[in-house]
Amino acid sequence: MGYEPMITENERDRRTAAWLIETYGAEAVAEAETRIAGARKPYPSNIAKVLGATLPEALKRTENAAARQKLAELRRMLDEHLS
């Protein structure tokens, strides 16, 4: 498997990626991306495992504003689909 950059699909992934870079440095995170074993994808949680990091609980929570925005997007998509 060749090099794949970190995958950030949602707000939690973005927060986790930012925390990893701030805590370990961009170079260490980039190097960890290359050491992911097997068929695992380079999601921030897998990179954290390679680094031996324990993620803070605060990263797991989505802020109310972000959650409301995502819900509004889903409602619009549903409305478009049903109309």
C-alpha positions in Angstrom: 0.0 0.0 0.0 1.4 3.4 -1.0 1.3 6.6 1.0 -2.2 8.0 1.7 -2.7 11.4 3.3 -4.8 11.6 6.5 -8.6 11.2 5.9 -10.8 13.8 7.6 -14.4 13.2 6.8 -16.1 15.1 9.6 -15.7 17.7 12.3 -14.4 15.2 14.9 -11.7 14.0 12.4 -10.7 17.6 11.9 -10.5 18.3 15.6 -8.5 15.1 16.2 -6.1 15.9 13.3 -5.5 19.4 14.6 -4.9 18.1 18.1 -2.4 15.4 16.9 -0.5 18.0 14.9 -0.5 20.5 17.8 0.6 17.8 20.2 3.1 15.7 18.2 4.0 18.0 15.3 3.2 17.8 11.6 6.4 15.9 10.8 5.6 13.1 13.4 2.0 12.9 12.3 3.1 12.6 8.6 5.6 9.9 9.5 3.0 8.0 11.5 0.7 8.0 8.4 3.3 5.9 6.6 3.5 3.3 9.4 -0.2 2.4 9.5 -0.3 -1.4 9.4 -2.4 -3.7 7.2 -5.4 -2.4 5.3 -6.3 0.3 7.9 -6.9 3.7 6.4 -5.1 6.9 7.6 -8.0 8.2 9.7 -6.9 10.4 12.6 -7.9 7.7 15.1 -5.6 5.2 13.4 -2.7 7.7 13.3 -3.2 8.3 17.0 -2.8 4.6 17.6 0.4 4.5 15.7 1.7 7.5 17.8 0.5 5.8 21.0 -1.7 8.8 21.8 -4.7 8.8 24.1 -7.2 11.2 22.7 -8.8 13.7 25.1 -12.5 13.1 25.7 -13.3 16.7 24.6 -12.4 15.7 21.0 -15.2 13.2 20.9 -17.9 15.8 21.5 -19.3 17.9 18.6 -20.1 21.5 19.5 -23.8 22.4 19.5 -23.4 24.8 16.6 -21.7 22.2 14.4 -24.3 19.6 15.2 -27.1 22.0 14.4 -25.5 22.9 11.1 -25.1 19.2 10.2 -28.7 18.5 11.1 -29.9 21.5 8.9 -27.9 20.1 6.0 -29.4 16.6 6.4 -32.9 18.1 6.6 -32.3 20.1 3.4 -31.1 16.9 1.7 -34.1 15.0 2.9 -36.5 17.7 1.8 -34.9 17.8 -1.7 -35.2 14.0 -1.9 -38.8 13.9 -0.8 -40.0 16.7 -3.1 
